[in-house]
């Protein structure tokens, strides 16, 4: 298995785990523990998404994209993602979850994860898997 294939497989598995957390989070009476687990699964799914994309970009000769933001911009240019602004917001939210903890912010981010980001991840995975 190539390095790209390993990352792609791990990204796929992480997204499946994130979907499980979304399902639990969307049930009535979901606890803070469930929300926090959702956020943690988002964090590692996000990391795998941009690192998998970076690996793909390198495989097609684009080797100087070394930060998440640079990878997002190139993924948009390569039409791997459709909504660059959502991915930039996702990057911002990812950074917020690892540096600052605020109950209201956690709820907002969890809602975006469940309603927007999981679909963005799936679209990226679908496109990259076909290439």
C-alpha positions, 0 to 999 in steps of 0.5 A: 500500500502506498503512503497515499492509500494508507492515509486515504484508508485512515481518512475513510475510517475516521470519517466513519467514526465521526459519522457515528458521533454525529448520530449520537450527538443529534439524538435528543438529550445528547450529553456534553461528553457526546459533544466533546467526543464529536469534537475530538473525532472532528479534530482527527478527521480534519487532520487526516483530511488535509494530510491525505489531500497533501499526499494526493497533491504531492503525488501529482507533483505539487510538493510545496503545500505544507500548511493546512491553509495552503493545502485547502487553497490548492485543493480548491484550485484543483477542484477537490473541494467546492467551498473554500470558505467552508474549509477555511472556517473548518480550519478556524474551528479546528484551531479553536477547539485545540486552543480555547474551550468555551461551552457556547463555542463548543456547541456552535462548532459541534453543530457545524460539524454535524450539519456542514463539515461531515458532508464536506469531508465526504465530498472530498473523500469521494473525489479523492477516491476516484482519482 
